[in-house]
Amino acid sequence: MVTTRASDRGVPRKTPDVLRDAEILYNYHQLRMPLDGKADAIFCLCSLDTRVAERAAQLLLDGYGNYLIFAGGTGRLTRGRFDKPEAQVFADIAVKMGVPEEKLIIEPLSTNTGENVRFTHALLQEKGLHFHSLLLVQKPYMERRTYATFKKQWPDSSIQFSVTSPQLKWNEYPNDDNPRDLVISIAVGDLIRIREYPSKGFQIPQDIPDEVWEAAQRLIHAGYDSHLP
């Protein structure tokens, strides 16, 4: 259990140790799965980071899927940032990159990963589409939790999943739209969810090395606790 919070101490402290611990978490969250063959569909989980849309669209254009799914409504981090659902913002980017509109499937209502699963599965059922493989595309620091959630919650247990993300190292990832402190806080919160959510039936269990858990505890102590469950 997490017992240490530091929000009341003000702004998180930025030190070399914080950056080192953040990189440990960032690297842990990535599964680095190989892109083996063509999936029935590429499934992009939408968010504030439009580089994920670009990664998903390029994968479709490069022949890694037959369809491109965008799932996401308006969440905590995109409310007031976008003037339309995340899925539509991402779909617009894909079309501008040359993805044919007939290849797109848009689910514009979900607000979390569990809803991404449920709402999109229901939409595919309505369309009479039955996929056997999905290539999930997510932010680098949310690969692991996304994979664990889909493995647990997707109704068809026979489906094959793989996951990828924009190919960016830790020092390349933060930008104006994805500021470093926000990314660190979300990565910390996701690690706690990876530990706690299997017992709630939300994800498959995954090992967390001591080095990773201890890095997260130090980051919480340093004030990166705004996205804890």
NORGI-V718726 format. One record per residue. N is the residue number from 1. RES is the residue in one small letter. SS is DSSP state (A for helix, B for strand, O for the rest). OMEGA is omega in degrees with one decimal (* if undefined). BURIAL is # if it has 24 or more other ideal C-beta (glycine too) atoms within 12 Angstrom, else .. Layout:
n/res/ss/omega/burial
N/RES/SS/OMEGA/BURIAL
N/RES/SS/OMEGA/BURIAL
This chain:
n/res/ss/omega/burial
1/m/O/176.7/.
2/v/O/-176.8/.
3/t/O/-174.1/.
4/t/O/173.7/.
5/r/O/-175.5/#
6/a/O/-176.6/#
7/s/A/-176.4/.
8/d/A/177.3/.
9/r/A/175.5/.
10/g/O/-174.9/.
11/v/O/177.3/.
12/p/O/-179.5/#
13/r/O/179.5/.
14/k/O/179.8/.
15/t/O/175.2/.
16/p/A/178.6/.
17/d/A/178.2/.
18/v/A/-178.8/#
19/l/A/177.8/#
20/r/A/179.0/.
21/d/A/178.6/#
22/a/A/178.9/#
23/e/A/176.7/#
24/i/A/179.4/#
25/l/A/-179.0/#
26/y/A/-179.8/#
27/n/A/178.5/#
28/y/A/-175.9/#
29/h/A/179.1/#
30/q/O/-179.8/#
31/l/O/177.0/#
32/r/O/177.9/.
33/m/O/177.1/.
34/p/O/175.6/.
35/l/O/-175.9/#
36/d/O/173.9/.
37/g/O/-173.7/.
38/k/O/176.6/.
39/a/B/174.5/#
40/d/B/179.1/#
41/a/B/169.8/#
42/i/B/-174.8/#
43/f/B/-178.0/#
44/c/B/176.8/#
45/l/B/-169.2/#
46/c/O/-174.8/#
47/s/O/177.2/#
48/l/O/-173.7/#
49/d/O/-176.3/#
50/t/O/173.8/#
51/r/A/176.3/#
52/v/A/175.7/#
53/a/A/-179.8/#
54/e/A/178.0/#
55/r/A/-178.9/#
56/a/A/-179.4/#
57/a/A/-179.7/#
58/q/A/176.8/#
59/l/A/176.8/#
60/l/A/-179.9/#
61/l/A/179.1/.
62/d/O/174.0/.
63/g/O/-178.4/.
64/y/O/177.9/#
65/g/B/178.2/#
66/n/B/179.0/#
67/y/B/175.8/#
68/l/B/-179.8/#
69/i/B/170.9/#
70/f/B/-178.7/#
71/a/B/176.3/#
72/g/O/176.6/#
73/g/O/176.8/#
74/t/O/-177.6/#
75/g/O/-177.4/#
76/r/O/-173.8/.
77/l/O/-179.8/#
78/t/O/176.8/#
79/r/B/-177.4/.
80/g/O/179.4/.
81/r/O/178.1/.
82/f/B/178.2/#
83/d/O/177.2/.
84/k/O/-179.9/.
85/p/O/179.7/#
86/e/A/-177.3/#
87/a/A/-179.8/#
88/q/A/176.2/#
89/v/A/-179.3/#
90/f/A/179.4/#
91/a/A/177.9/#
92/d/A/178.0/#
93/i/A/-179.1/#
94/a/A/179.8/#
95/v/A/178.0/.
96/k/A/178.4/.
97/m/O/176.8/#
98/g/O/177.2/.
99/v/O/178.3/#
100/p/O/-177.9/.
101/e/A/-179.3/.
102/e/A/177.5/.
103/k/A/-173.6/#
104/l/B/170.0/#
105/i/B/-172.5/#
106/i/B/175.8/#
107/e/B/-168.4/#
108/p/O/-172.7/#
109/l/O/-172.9/#
110/s/O/-178.2/#
111/t/O/175.8/#
112/n/O/-173.6/#
113/t/A/177.7/#
114/g/A/177.0/#
115/e/A/173.4/#
116/n/A/180.0/#
117/v/A/-171.7/#
118/r/A/-175.6/#
119/f/A/-179.2/#
120/t/A/177.0/#
121/h/A/178.9/#
122/a/A/179.4/.
123/l/A/178.6/#
124/l/A/177.1/#
125/q/A/178.8/.
126/e/A/-178.7/.
127/k/A/-179.1/.
128/g/O/-179.6/.
129/l/O/-177.9/.
130/h/O/-175.2/.
131/f/O/178.4/#
132/h/O/179.3/.
133/s/B/178.6/#
134/l/B/171.5/#
135/l/B/-177.8/#
136/l/B/177.9/#
137/v/B/-171.8/#
138/q/O/172.4/#
139/k/O/-176.8/#
140/p/A/-175.6/#
141/y/A/174.6/#
142/m/A/178.5/#
143/e/A/-170.6/#
144/r/A/-178.2/#
145/r/A/177.4/#
146/t/A/179.5/#
147/y/A/-178.8/#
148/a/A/179.8/#
149/t/A/180.0/#
150/f/A/178.9/#
151/k/A/-178.4/#
152/k/A/-166.1/#
153/q/A/180.0/#
154/w/O/-172.3/#
155/p/O/-178.5/.
156/d/O/-175.1/.
157/s/O/-178.2/.
158/s/O/-176.3/.
159/i/O/-180.0/#
160/q/B/179.7/#
161/f/B/162.8/#
162/s/B/-175.6/#
163/v/B/177.0/#
164/t/B/-175.5/#
165/s/O/172.3/#
166/p/O/-173.2/#
167/q/O/-175.4/.
168/l/O/173.4/#
169/k/O/-176.4/.
170/w/A/-176.8/#
171/n/A/178.0/.
172/e/A/-168.6/.
173/y/A/-176.0/#
174/p/O/174.7/#
175/n/O/-176.4/.
176/d/O/-179.1/.
177/d/O/-179.3/.
178/n/O/-174.1/#
179/p/O/-172.0/.
180/r/A/-177.6/#
181/d/A/178.2/#
182/l/A/179.9/#
183/v/A/179.7/#
184/i/A/-179.2/#
185/s/A/179.1/#
186/i/A/179.7/#
187/a/A/176.3/#
188/v/A/179.8/#
189/g/A/179.1/#
190/d/A/177.3/#
191/l/A/178.2/#
192/i/A/177.7/#
193/r/A/177.4/#
194/i/A/179.0/#
195/r/A/-170.6/#
196/e/A/-169.5/.
197/y/A/176.8/#
198/p/A/-179.8/.
199/s/A/177.3/.
200/k/A/-179.8/.
201/g/O/-175.7/.
202/f/O/-174.6/#
203/q/O/168.7/#
204/i/O/178.8/.
205/p/O/175.5/.
206/q/O/179.4/#
207/d/O/173.5/.
208/i/O/179.0/#
209/p/O/-179.7/.
210/d/A/-178.9/.
211/e/A/-178.7/.
212/v/A/-179.7/#
213/w/A/-179.7/#
214/e/A/176.1/.
215/a/A/179.2/#
216/a/A/179.4/#
217/q/A/177.6/#
218/r/A/179.3/#
219/l/A/176.0/#
220/i/A/179.1/#
221/h/A/180.0/#
222/a/O/174.7/#
223/g/O/-178.8/#
224/y/O/-172.9/#
225/d/O/-173.5/#
226/s/O/-179.2/#
227/h/O/174.9/#
228/l/O/178.1/#
229/p/O/*/.
